[in-house]
Amino acid sequence: MQNIKFVTGNLRKELTGLMNDASSIYILTSFIMKSGVSLLAPFLKEAVDRGAEVRICTGDYLFVTQPDALEMLLEINPKIEIQLYRSNGRSFHPKAYLFQNEDGDGSFIVGSSNLSNSALTSGVEWNLMINNEVDQEVYQEALDAFIKTFHHEQTITINKETLKDYRNEYENYHERHPDLLRQWTKSEEEVLTLPILIEQPEIIKESPVVYGQLTPRQAQKEALEMLSTTLEEGYSKAMVVMATGLGKTYLAGFFAQDFKRILFVAHREEILGQARNSFRNIMPERSMGLYYGKEKEGEADCVFASIYTLGIHRHLASFDPNDFDLIIVDEFHHAAAGSYQKVINYFRPKFLLGITATPDRMDGKDVYAICEGNVAYQLHFIEAIQKQWLAPFHYYGVYDDTDYSQITWLGTRYDEEELTLIQLRDEMADKVLEAWRAHKQTRTIAFCSSIRQANFLSNYFNRKGYRTVSLNSKTVGITRGEAIQRLDMGTIDIIFTVDLFNEGVDIPSVDTLLFVRPTESLTVFTQQVGRGLRLFAGKDHCVIIDLIGNYRNADIKLQLFNTEPAEVKNGKKAAIPSVPSGCELNIELAAVNLLDELNRKRQPRKDKIFGDYIELKKELGRRPTYLELHLQGRSNSREYKQEFKSYAGFLYWADDLTNEEKKAFVDNEDWLVEVESTGMAKSYKMVVLDYMLSRGANNWLNPVTPKDVAPYFHYYLTEKEYRKRIDFSDKASIQLWEFDEQKVGKLIANMPMTKWSGSSKGLTEFKEGIFAIRIDLPVSHNEIVYEWTRQICEYRLHEHFERKEENLKLLV
């Protein structure tokens, strides 16, 4: 094969030739047509079937990408990963094809050809095909650029659910622009010649911050003690939730000293460099290696790897699953993502440690399953302030009269263009300036919605005589390290930024935070607040200046500061929270009135949990199971039962059942509600039901005896230490730790079978030593009711032990 080849026609021949022996195939095109997918589908299918990794990223610019084309890709093989770049009207026009084989050899093609028939066969196209032997560095840059675009925050994963949304948007757009659709339908393969403008975050490396005395702080000591107990109890996984500013990375480093080889995984390359420096300070005798981009030091004692690089099949396969004794996942709240799951499931370490300041759900349930229900240590920033391990805050809520209800909500954020239009006004900037002047201290970080807003406000403040910089991925003339140093020295007043300071950056001297953006993510808001709470000489408190408008989460976010988060009547919380001693909450009267109004008008709970359900369904690409709803959903899973008596009842209300499922639900609602609501001081009822379900859909309703259930029952409750500790350690059952069929059978007969039979209104029966479920199921409903029962049982067992474990920790 030529090292460099100029291709002006029949690119399909070159692509299919490279696909034949590729172990990794990455395609990035501005749009995809059905005709292009049809050409490559057989070759993509063959590649995935033999184990190749296939990732495809395309864009929605002008809605040229056909929904049918995306559906065709989904149907080839579910292992093909597809991302759609949400351009929001901005031009998106890359065309690139990258290939690698098992030997590490690779080629990439860049040029003018999108994924369409004419572009790959007969069209006038110019493409350059380059073998990686020509320039390994350029090839690696192309690969890194693809990975960053594929995982860009503006991309969404294409699955059956998100495709429905895109299809609706596509059809609505072309209803408004019918000429464009006719043009594409007629020629289908015309190539738009618009400029490429992909925003890629700049990777900025900064000098490490010297930690000082290398002994654990008090919070780290407590966490290390709990982790030590976790190891003694035989756990192989754990999560630590520790507020920003308490030294999570150093905690991980101290913990890692007792392990031989360590893998530290993070999603930002700068975090990897900082973590390596921290570990080196603790363990100078160990070798430290980075694994991302151009640096592949995978043989070191401690390897610090980018999740995106490690997620590439070729790189992951270069390690043996048993290579590492300890794996540490930084910012563990990301761990539910597919890229993390791929890495976590590949390795077999002696221990997996997840560290985070902000689980996606404030109670951490989204990652509970990943760490086997073991949250070894939790210390949120409110508790850390109360312990005087973080600085107190003085919060100033400033009324913002912007009407955010008129701005398009895109599911997780406001439309950037519409939001920017209302933010780039002098009167808005003047209000921000006055609020800052009234409450500021010495060093400020201001969090903005967009680069344009950051630049606008920085220029406005500079014109008013203040010294500010806008620091973002497009900034030239000053690095992040220089900006931090100047802020620390007091030679500038404010750094305006978008998201560069969310995770992994320490600036202890910052004493003022300015929020000039609507709060779209509570996780991000918590991370940003943490940037100002580190203790620092001469810093008594951190000032938080926050614009409060009628945007989503405006009232909810204040609960992050609450020392008493208990709910009040009707499931609502007071709009104004109670804050820790030494902290202040100062909110303008107009903002107080707005918060009260938002609290009163908060969407009904049914609508909210329905919206959260739909968001999770889109993320998964299918209907979530009951346990997935609990672990990953944004609403508390109990709310579904409270409102609809059962998860199946919610699905019936939401009109998300087939006609046969609807009939099965109506006919068997009493049984499903019984399984959902039967009392569970212990897990015993559900363990018996779990045994019955384990026999399969055809046999689950067959009656059982205590003797039948006994071996399964005993094994289930003694298999996991936490189950035995919670539900099998009282006086009545501790003698049964060694299996005795007769004694265990007697316990089962007396406890779950007799009690459930007496409380189930005839739906279960225990008579003459036989336990039975008394429901009549036609053959057409059996599979449906079996699956719903299985999901409820799975959910209730998990939730029972999760809740009991948390209660035990509170008592310690």
KOLMARKE-905520 format. One record per residue: x, y, z of N, C-alpha, C in turn. Coordinates in steps of 0.1 Angstrom, whole numbers, plus 5000, padded with zeros to 4 digits. Layout:
REM residues N
XYZXYZXYZ;...
//
This chain:
REM residues 812
500849885000500050005000500950125000;500550224992501250354992501150425005;502150495009502150575021501150695020;501150755009500250875006499650844993;498350864992497650844980496550944978;496451004966495451104963494351034955;493151044961491950964956490951064951;490651064938489651154932488351084928;488350954929487150874925487050744931;485950684933485650554939486350534952;486050624961486650614975486150484982;484950434977484450314983485350194982;486050184971487050074970488150084980;488650204983489650224993489150195007;487950245010487350225023487150075026;486550005017486149865019487449775020;488449815013489749745014490349765028;490249885033490849905046489949845057;488649835055487749775065488049625066;488549555056488649415056489449355067;490549435071491449375082491549475093;490649575094490749675105490149615118;490849645129490249615142489549735148;489749855142489049975147488750055134;487450095134486950185123486350305128;486750425125486250545130485850635118;484550675118484050755107483450885112;483950995107483451125111483051205098;481751225096481251295084480151395088;480051495080479051605084477651555082;477451455073476151405071476251255066;475151185068475051045063473751025056;473850955044472750925036472450775035;471250735032470850595031471750525021;471950595010472750534999474150505003;474750595011476050565016476150445026;475150435035475150325044474950195036;474050195026473850075018475150025012;475950115008477250075002478150005012;478250055024479250005033478649905043;477349895044476749805054477249665055;477449595043477949455044479349455050;480149555047481549555052481649595067;480749685071480649725085480149605093;479149525088478649415095479749305097;480449285086481549175087482549215097;482949345097483949395106483449375121;482249415124481749405138481649255142;481149175132480949035135482248965139;483349015133484648955137485349015149;484649115155485149175167485749315166;485649375154486149515152485349615160;485949725164485349835171484949935160;483649975159483150065149482550185156;483050305154482450425159482150525148;480950575147480550675137479950795143;480450915138479951045143479551125131;478351175132477851265121477151385127;476651475119476051595124474651615120;473951715126472551745123472451885116;473551935111473552065105472652065093;471652165093470652175082469752045080;469951955090469151835090469251755076;470451745072470751675059470851525062;471451495074471551345078470151285079;470051175072468651115071468451025083;467351035089466950945100466950805096;466550775084466550635079467950585078;468850675074470250625073470750585087;470450665098470850635111470250505116;468950485112468250365116468850235109;469350255096470050145090471250105097;472050205102473250175109472950105122;471850145129471550075141471149935139;470549905127470149765124471249675120;472349735116473549645112473949565123;474249625135474749555147474649655158;474049615169473949715181475249755187;476349685183477649715189478249835182;477749875170478249995164477850115172;478750205176478450325184478250435175;477150505176476850615167476550745176;477250855173476950985179476551085169;475651175173475151285165475551415171;476351495163476751625168475651725166;475251785178474151885177474752015174;474652065162475352185158474652315162;473352305165472552425169472752535159;472752495146472852595135474252635131;475252585138476652615135477152515124;477852555115478352475104479252355110;478952235104479752115109480052035096;481352035092481651975079482951895079;483251815089484451725087484051605079;485151555072484951425065486251345067;486251245075487451165078487051025081;487950935077487850795079489150735085;489150675097490350625103490250475105;491350405103491450265104492650225112;492550115120493750055127493549905127;494649835126494549685127495249645140;495249515143495749465155497249495157;497949505146499449535147499749675150;498749765151498949905153499149985141;499149925129499249995117497950065114;497950175108496750255106496850345094;495650385089495550475078494350565081;494450685075493250775076493150855063;491850885060491450955048490751075052;491251185047490551315049490351385036;489251455034488951515022487551575021;486851545010485551605008484351505008;484651375010483551275008482851245021;481551285020480651245031480151095028;479351045037478950905036477650905028;477850915015476750905005477250834993;476250794984476650704973477550784963;477150904959477950974949479251014954;479351054967480551094973481550984974;481050854975481950744976482250674963;481450714952481650644940481950734928;480850804924481050884911481151034912;481051084924481051234925482451284923;482551424921483851484920484351514934;485251434939485751444953487251444953;487851504963489251504965489551454979;490251344980490551284993492051244993;492651255005494051215007494051105017;494650995013494750875021496250865026;496350855039497750865045497950745054;499050675052499450565061500150615073;499950555085500550615097502050595097;502550525088504050515087504650645082;503850725076504350855071504650945082;503650955091503851045103502950995114;503550925123502850875135502150985143;502851095144502351205152501051265146;501051285133499951345126498751245127;499051115126497951015127497351015141;498251025151497751035165496951155167;497351265161496551395163495151375157;495051305145493751285139492951195147;493551095153492750995162492251065174;493151155180492751225192491551325189;491651385177490651485173489251415171;489351295165488151215164487551185177;488351135187487851085200487151205207;487851325206487251445213485951485207;485851475194484651515187483551415190;483851285190482951175193482351195207;483151235217482751245231482451395234;482351485224482051625227480751635234;480651735243479451755251478251785242;478451825229477351855221476851735213;477451615215477051495208476051425217;475151345210474151265217474351125211;474151025219474150885215472850855207;473050795195471850755187471450615191;470250605196469550475198468150495193;467350395196465950395191465150515196;465450555209464650665215465150795210;466450825210466950955205466650965191;466650855183466350865169464950915166;464050875175462650925174462651085175;463351135184463451285186464051345173;465151285169465851345157464951335145;464151225143463251215132462251325132;461651355144460651465145461251595141;462451625146463151745143463451765128;463851655122464151645108462951675100;461851605104460551625096460051775098;460151825110459651965112460452065105;461752045105462652135098462352135083;462152015077461952015062460552045058;459552045068458252105065458352255063;459352315071459552455070460452495058;461252395054462152425042461952315032;460852305026460552195016461552185004;461952305000462852304988464152234991;464652245003465952175007465752025006;464651975011464351835011464251784997;463551854988463351814974464751814967;465551904971466851914965467651784968;467651744981468351634986467751504981;466351504980465751384975466051354961;466151464953466451454939467851404936;468751474942470151444938470851354949;470351374961470751294973472151304977;473051334968474451324970475151454969;474451574968475151694966475951724979;477151784978477951814990477851964993;477451995005477452135009478852185011;479152305006480552355007480552475017;480352445029480352545040481652525049;482052625055483352615063483252525075;484352465078484452375090484652465102;483852435112484052515125483652425136;484552345140484352255152485052305164;484352335174485052385186485652265194;486952265196487552165203488252225215;488052165227488752215239490252205238;490852315242492352315242492852245255;493852155253494452085265495552175270;495352225282496352315288496952245300;498252235300498952175311499452285320;499352265333499852365343500752295353;501552385360502452335369501752275381;502252175387501552115399501652205411;500652195419500652265432501252185442;502152235450502852165460501952145472;501852025476500851985486501252025500;502452015503502952045517503251915524;502951905537503351785545502551665540;503251565537502651445531502051345542;501151395550500451305559498951335557;498151235558496651255556496051365565;495151445559494351535567493251455574;492551525583491551455591490551385583;489951455572488951385564489551265557;490751285552491451165546491651055555;492051085568492250975578490950895580;489850975581488550905583488250815571;488450865559488150795547489050665546;490350685549491250575549490850465559;490450505571489950405581488750325576;487850395569486650325564487050235552;487950275544488350195533489150075538;489850095549490549975555489549875560;488449925567487449835571486749765560;486549835549485949775537486849665532;488149675531489049575527488949455536;488849475549488849375559487549295558;486449355554485149295552485049215539;486049225531486149145519485549205507;485249335508484649405496485849415485;485449425473486449445462486149575455;485149645459484749775452484249865463;484549995461483950095470483950235464;483150325469483150465464483350555476;484050655474484250765484483650895478;482750955485482151085482482751185491;483551275486484251375494484251505487;483851605494483651735489484951795482;484751875472485851935466486652015476;487952005476488752085485489352005497;488851875498489351795509490451695505;490851695492491951615488491651475484;490751455475490351325470491551255463;492251325455493351265448494451215457;494751295467495751255477495251135486;493951145489493351025495493650895487;493350905474493550795466495050745466;495950845466497350815466497850745479;497350795490497650735503497050585503;495850575498495250435498496050345489;496550395478497250315468498550265472;499150315483500450275487500550125490;499450065494499449915498499249825486;499149885474498949805462500149815452;500349705445501549695437501449775424;500449745416500249825403498949895404;498950025399497750105400497350165387;496050165384495550235372494650345377;494950475373494150585377493450635364;492150635364491450675352490650805354;490750895344490051025345489651065330;488751165329488251205316488951335311;489751395320490451515315491951495316;492651525306494051495306494851575316;494351695319495151775329494951715343;493851645346493651575359494651465360;494951395349495951295349497351345353;497751455347499051515351499151555365;498051615371498051655385498051535394;497251425390497251305398498651235399;499251235387500651175387501551245396;501551385396502351455405502051435420;500751425423500351395437500851255441;500651155433501151025436502651015437;503351095429504751095429505251155442;504551255447504951315460504751215472;503751125471503551025481504450905479;504650865467505450735464506550775454;507550845458508650885449509450765443;509350655450510150535445509450465434;508150485431507350425421507550495408;507450415397507450475383506050515380;505950635374504650695370504550715355;503450675349503350695335501950745330;501950825320500750885315500350795303;499050775301498550705289497450775283;497750865273496750935266497551005254;496751035244497351105232498551045227;499651125227500951075222501750995233;501351005245502150945256501450815260;502250705259501650565262502650495271;502750535283503650475293502950375301;502550265294501650165301502350065309;503750065310504449975318504750025332;504450145335504750205348504050135359;504550155372503850105383502550165385;502450295383501150375384500950435370;499850395364499450445350498250535352;498350655346497350755346496750765332;495550715330495050695317493750775314;493650835302492450895297491450785294;490250805299489150715297488850705282;489050815274488750805260489850735252;491050745256492150665250492050525254;491850495266491750355271490550285266;489450365263488250305257488350255243;489450295236489650245223490150095224;489550015216489749865218491149825217;491949885208493349845206494149875219;493849995225494650035236494149945248;492849925250492449845261492949705260;492949645248493449515246494949495248;495649615248497149605251497449575265;496449575274496649545288496049405291;496649335300496049215305494949245315;493849185315492749215325493249215340;494349135342494849125356496049215358;496349315350497549395351497549475363;496449515368496449615379495749555392;496449585403495849545416494749645421;494949765417494049875422493649955410;492349985408491950075398491150185405;491550315402490950425408490250505396;488950525398488150605388487850745394;488450845388488250975393486951035388;486351125395485051175392484051065388;483850975398483150855397481750865392;481150985393479851015389479650995374;480750995367480750965352480650815349;480850725360481150585357480050505351;478750565352477650495346477750505330;478550595325478650605310479250485304;478850455292479350335285480850325284;481550445282482950435280483650385293;483150425304483650385317483350235320;482050195316481650055319482549965311;482850005299483749915290485049885297;485649995303486949975309486849895323;485849935331485649875344485349725342;484549685332484249545330485349465324;486349535318487449465312488449415322;488749495332489849465341489249385353;490249315359489849235371490849265382;490749385388491649425399491249365412;492149375421491849325435490849425441;490949555437490049655443489749765433;488549805433488149925425487650035434;488250155433487950265441487350375432;486150425435485650535428485650655437;486150775432486150895440485351005433;484551075441483851185435483451285446;483151405441482551505450481051515448;480551475436479251505433478651385425;478051285431477351185423476251255415;475951205404474851265395473551285403;473151185410472051205419472651235433;472051335440472651385452472751275463;472051165462472151055471473050945466;473650965454474650875449474150745444;472850725442472350595438472750555424;473050655416473350615402474550525401;475450525410476650445409476750335420;475650325427475550225438475850085433;475250045422475449915417476849885412;477549985407478849975402479849935413;479649995425480549965436479849865446;478949785441478349675449477749725462;477149835461476449885473477349935484;478549955481479549995492480050135490;479350235496479850365497480650375510;481950365510482750355521482750475530;482650595523482750725531482050835523;481350915530480651025524480851145533;481251255526481351385533481151495523;479851545523479551655514479951785519;479951895510480652015514479952085526;478652065528477952125539478452075552;478551945553479151875565480551925567;481351935556482751975557482852115562;481952205558481952335564481652335579;480652255583480252235597481452185605;482352105599483552055606484652155605;484452265598485452365596486652315588;486352225579487452175570487352245556;486252315554486152405543485652545548;485852645539485452775543483952795542;483352875552481952905551481652995539;480453015535480053095524479053205528;479153315521478153415521477453425508;476253385507475553375494474753495492;474853555480474053675476473253635464;471953625465471053595454470553725448;470953755435470553885429469453855418;468453935419467253905410467653935395;467353845387467553855372466153855366;465753965359464453975353464353915339;465353845335465353775322464253665322;463453665311462353565310462953435303;463453345311464053225305463053125299;461753145303460753055298460553075283;461053175277460953205262462153145255;463053085262464253025256464052875254;464352825243464252675240465052595249;464352495255465052395264465352275256;466652235256467052125247467251995255;466551975266466551855274467451865286;468751915284469651925295470252065296;469952155286470452285286469652375278;469852505279469152605271469852615257;469052655247469652675234470652795235;471952765231473052855233472852985226;472352975213472253095205471153195211;470053135215468953215221469353275234;470053195242470553235255471553355254;472453335244473453435242472853575238;471853565230471153695225470653775236;470153715247469653795258470753835268;471853765268472953785277473853895273;474053915260475054015255474354145254;473954205265473354335266474054415276;474254545273474954625283474254645296;472854645295472154665308472254535317;472354425311472654295318474054305324;475054345316476354345321476554445332;475754555331475854665342475254605355;474254535354473654475366474654375372;475354295364476354205369477454275376;477854385370478954465375478654525389;477454575390476954645402476854535413;476354425410476254315421477654275425;478554265416479954215419480654325428;480454455424481154555432480554565446;479254535447478654545461479054435470;479454315465479654205474481054145473;481854175463483054105460484154115471;485054025471486254035480487454065471;488453975470489654005463489953935450;489553805449489853725437488653655433;488253665421486953615416487053525404;486353415404486053335392484553355388;484353395376482953415371482653305361;481553235363481153125355480053165345;480353155332479453205322478853085314;477853115305477153015297477952985285;478653075279479353055266480553135265;481453105256482653185253482253325250;481253345242480853475237480453565249;479753505259479353575271480553615279;481453515281482653545289483553655282;483653655269484453755262483753895264;482353895262481654015263481754075277;481553995288481654055301483054095305;484054025300485454065303485754195297;485354215284485554335277484854455284;483554425288482754525295483454575308;483854475316484454505329485754585327;486554545317487854615314487554755310;486554785302486254915298485855005311;485354935321484955005333486155025343;487354975338488555005346489054885355;488454765353488854655361489754565352;490454475359491454395352490854245352;490454205340489854075339490454005326;490253875326490553795314489453695312;489153665299488253565295489053435292;488953335300489753215298488953095294;489253045282488452935276489352865266;488752775259489452685250489952765238;489452885236489852965224490753085228;491053095241491953205246493353195240;493853305235495253315231495953425239;497253415240497953515247498253495262;497453405268497653375282497253225284;498053155291497653015295496853015308;496252905310495452895323496452905335;497552845334498552855345498953005348;499153085337499453225339498353305345;497053275340495953345345495753315360;495853185364495753155378496753225386;498053225381499053295389498853445390;498253505380498053655381496853675390;495853595390494753605399495153585413;496053485416496553455429497353575434;498153645425498953755429498153885430;496953885425496154005426496354105415;497054065405497254155393496054155384;495154065385493854065378492754045388;491554095385490454085395489553965392;489253935380488353825377488853745365;488553615366488653525354487253485350;486853525338485553485333485853355325;485053255328485253125322483953055319;484052945312482752865310482752735318;483652645315483752525323485152465326;486152555324487452505326487852485341;486952535350487252515364486252425371;485552345364484552255370485252145378;486252075373486851965379488351965379;488951925390490351895390491252015390;490752135394491652255395491652315409;492752335415492852395428493252535428;492452625433492852765434492352815448;493152775459492652805472492452955475;493153045469493053185472491753255467;491053185458489753245453488753265464;488253385466487353405477485953465472;485853475459484553525453484153445441;482953395440482453325429481253405423;481253425410480153495404479553405393;478253385395477453305386476553385377;476853395364476153475355475453385344;475153265348474553165339473453095347;472353055339471352975346471952835350;471452785361471952655366471252545358;471952475349471352375341471652235347;472752225354473152095360473552125375;472852055384473152065398474552005401;474951905394476351855396477351955392;477252025381478252125377478252245387;477052285391476952395401477652355414;477452235419478152195431479652195429;480152145417481552145414482152295414;481352385408481852525407481852595421;480852565429480852625443482052575450;482452445448483652395455484952465452;484952535441486152605437486552725446;485552765454485852885463485852845478;485752715481485552685495486852625502;487952625494489152575501489652675511;490152615522490752695532492052765527;492252895531493452965527493753075537;494953105540495353195550494753335546;494053395556493453525555492053525548;491653405545490253395538489253345549;488353435553487453405563486253325557;485853365545484653305539484753325524;483853255517483753275502482453345499;482553445491481353515486480853445474;479553415473478953355462477853455457;478053515445477153605439476453535427;475153525428474353435419473153505414;473053515401471853575394470753465394;469653505400468453415401467353465392;467053385382465953415373464953295373;463953305364462953195364463453075355;464753045356465252935348465052805356;465152695349465052565356466052545367;465652475377466452445389466852565397;466252685395466652805403466352785417;465152725421464852705435465452575440;465552475432466052345437467552355441;468352435433469752445436470052495450;469252585455469552635469469452525479;468852415476468752305486470152245488;471052275479472452225481473052285493;472652395497473152465509472452425522;471452345521470552315532471152225542;471052255555471552165565470352075570;469152105566467952025569467151995557;467651895549466951875536465651795536;465051775548463851695549462751765541;461951685535460751735527459651775536;458851875531457751925539456451875531;455351935534454051885529454051885514;453251785508453051775494454351755486;455451695493456651665486457451785482;457051905487457852025484458752065495;459852135492460752185502460652335502;460952395514460952535515461852595505;461452715499462252775489463552825495;463552875507464752925513465352835523;466552775521467052675530467652725543;467952635552468652665564470152635562;471052735564472452715561473352685573;474552635572475352605583475752735591;476152715604476652825612477852885606;477853015606479053085599478753125585;477753065579477353095565476153195565;476053265554474953355553474253335540;472853365540472053355528471353485526;471753565517471153695515470553705501;469253715500468553705487467653835485;467853905474467054015472465553985472;464754075477463354045479462653995466;462954065455462354025442462753875439;463953835442464353695440463653605450;463453645462462753565472461353535467;460653645462459353625457459253535444;460353545436460353455424460553315429;461453285438461653155443460353095449;459653175457458353125462457353095451;457353175441456453155430456853025422;458153005420458552885413458252765422;458452775435458152665443456652625443;455752725442454352705442453952645428;454652695418454252655404454952535399;455852475408456652365403455752265396;456252215385455352125377454952005386;453651965384453151855393454151735392;454151665403455151555405454951455394;453751425390453551325379454251365366;454151495363454751545351456251535352;456751575364458251575366458751435364;458151335371458751195370458551135357;457551185350457351135336458551195327;458851325329459951385321461251315324;461451285337462751215341462751075335;461651005335461550875329461950885314;461350975307461650995292463151015290;463751105298465151135297466051005298;465650925308466450795310466150705299;464950695294464650605283465450645271;465650775268466450825257467950785259;468450795272469850765274470050615272;469150525276469350385274468950335260;468050405254467550365240466450265241;465850245253464850145255464150175268;463050105271462350125284463350075295;463550155305464350115316463750005325;464449925331463949835341463649915353;462949855362462649915375463949955383;464849855383466149885390466949995383;466949995370467650105363467050235366;465650245367464950365370465450415384;465650325393466150355407467550405407;468450335400469850355400470250485392;469550505380470050605371469050715369;467750695373466750805370467050925379;466551035374466751165382465751175393;464551125392463551125403463851005412;463451025425463450915434462550805430;462950685429462150575424460850555432;460850585445459750565454458550655449;458850765442457850855438456850785428;457450695420456650625410455650535417;456050465428455150385435454150465443;454550575448453650665456452550715447;452850755435451850815426451050715419;451650595415450950505406450850365412;451250345425451150215432452150105427;452550115414453550025409454150085396;455350035393456050085381455250055369;454649935368453749895357452549995356;452050035368450950135368451450265362;452650305365453150425358453250405343;453750295339453850275324452550275318;451550225325450150225319449650365318;449850445328449450585328450250665317;451450635315452350705305452050655291;451150555290450850505276452050455269;452850375277454150325272454050175272;452850115270452749975270452049935257;452349815252451649755241450149725245;449349695235447949665239447849535247;448749435244448649315252449149345267;450249425268450749465281449649535289;448949625283447849705289446849605295;446349505287445349415292445949325303;447249285302447849215313447949295326;448149425325448249505337446849515343;445849555335444549565341444049445348;444349325342443849195348444649155360;445849205362446749165372447349275381;446649385381447149505389447249475404;446249395409446249365423447449295427;447949195419449149115422450349205422;450449285411451649375410451749475422;450649535426450649625437450949545450;450549425451450849345463452349325464;453049285453454449265453455149395456;454649505451455249635453455149685468;454049655474453749715487453749625499;453949495498453949405509455049445518;454849445532455849495541457049415541;458249485543459549415543460449465554;460149425566461149455576462449385574;462349265568463549185563463249155548;464249095542464149065528463448935525;463048865535462648715533461648695523;460548775523459448755513460048755499;460848855496461348875482462348765479;463048715489464048605486463248475482;462148455489461248335485460748355471;460248475468459748505455460848495444;462048545448463248535439463548395435;463448305445463648165442462548115432;461348145434460248105425460448155411;460948275410461148335397462348275390;463348225398464548175393464248045385;463147985386462747865379462247895365;462148025361461748055348460348085346;459948145335458648195332457648085332;458047965327457147855326456747785339;457647805349457447725362457347815374;457347955373457448035385456248025394;455047995388453847985396453647845403;454547755400454447625407454647635422;453747585430453847595445455247535450;455647585462456947545467456747505482;457647435488457647405502458847475508;458847495521460047555528461247475525;461147345524462347265521462947295507;462047315498462447355484463247475484;462847575492463447715491464647715500;464847635510465847645520467247665515;467747575506469147595501469347735495;468447775486468547895479468448015489;467548005498467348115508468648135516;469248025521470448035529471548085521;471748035509472848085501472748235498;471548275494471348415491471748505502;471348475514471548565526472948555532;473648455528475048445533476048465522;475648475510476548495499477348625500;476648735503477248865504477248905519;478448955523478548985537477549085542;477249185534476249285538474849235540;474549135532473149075534473148995547;474148925550474148845562474148945574;474949055573475049145584473649215587;472949245576471649315577470549235581;470349115574469149045576469248895581;470448865585470648725590471648725602;471448825610472348835622471648855635;470348845635469648855648469648725655;469048725667469148605676468448485669;467348515661466648405655467348335643;468248405637468848355625470348335626;471048395636472548385636472948245638;472148155644472548015646472447945633;471848005622471647935609472747975599;473848035604474948065594475447945588;475547835596475847705590474547635586;474547595573473247555568472647425575;471447445579470647335585469347335578;469047235569467847245561466547255569;466547175580465347175588465047305595;466147365601465947485608465747605599;466447605587466147715578464747705572;464347575570462947555565461947605575;462147585588461247625598461147775599;462347845597462347995597461548045585;461647985573460948025561459448005563;459047895569457647865571457047965581;457747995592457248085602457248235598;458248275590458348415587457748455574;458448435563457848495551456548425546;456548295547455348225541454048245548;454148225561452948245570452548385570;453448475572453148615573452548675560;453248635549452748685536451348635533;451148505536449848445533448748515541;449048565553448048625561447748765557;448648835550448448975547448149005532;448148905524448048925509446648925503;445648915512444248915507444048805497;444548685500444348575491445248555479;446148655477446948645465448148545467;448448525480449448415483448748325494;449248205494448648105503449648015509;449647985522450547885528449647795536;449447675530448547575535449147435535;449047365546449547235547451047225542;451847325545453247315542453547355528;452647405521452847445506452547595505;453447665498453247805496452947825481;451947905478451547925464451048065461;451248105449450748235444449448205437;448348275442447048245437446548345427;447048345415446648425404446448335391;445448365383445248295371445748375359;446648315352447348385341447048305328;446448375318446448315305447848305299;448048215290449348195284449948325278;449048405272449448525266449948635275;449548615288450048715298451148675307;451448545307452448485316453748555315;454348565303455648625302455648765307;454648845304454548985307454548995323;453648925329453448935344454748885351;455248775345456548715351457648825351;457848895339458848995338458649115348;457449155349457149265358457349225372;456949105376457149055389458649045392;459448995382460848975384461549115386;461049215379461649345380461349405394;460149395399459749445412460549375422;460749245422461449165431462949215432;463549225420464949275419465049405425;464149495422464249635427464049635442;463149565447462849575461463949515470;464649405465465749345472466949445472;467149505461468249605460468049725469;466849775468466449895475466449865490;466049745494465949715508467349715515;468249645508469649635514470349775513;470049845502470649975501470250065513;468950065515468350155526468850115539;468849985542469349925555470849955557;471549945547473049975548473250125552;472450215545472650355548472250385563;471150315567470650335581471750295591;472350175588473450125597474550225598;474950285586476050385586475750505594;474450545594474050665602474150635617;473950515621474050475635475450465640;476350445631477750425635478350555640;
//
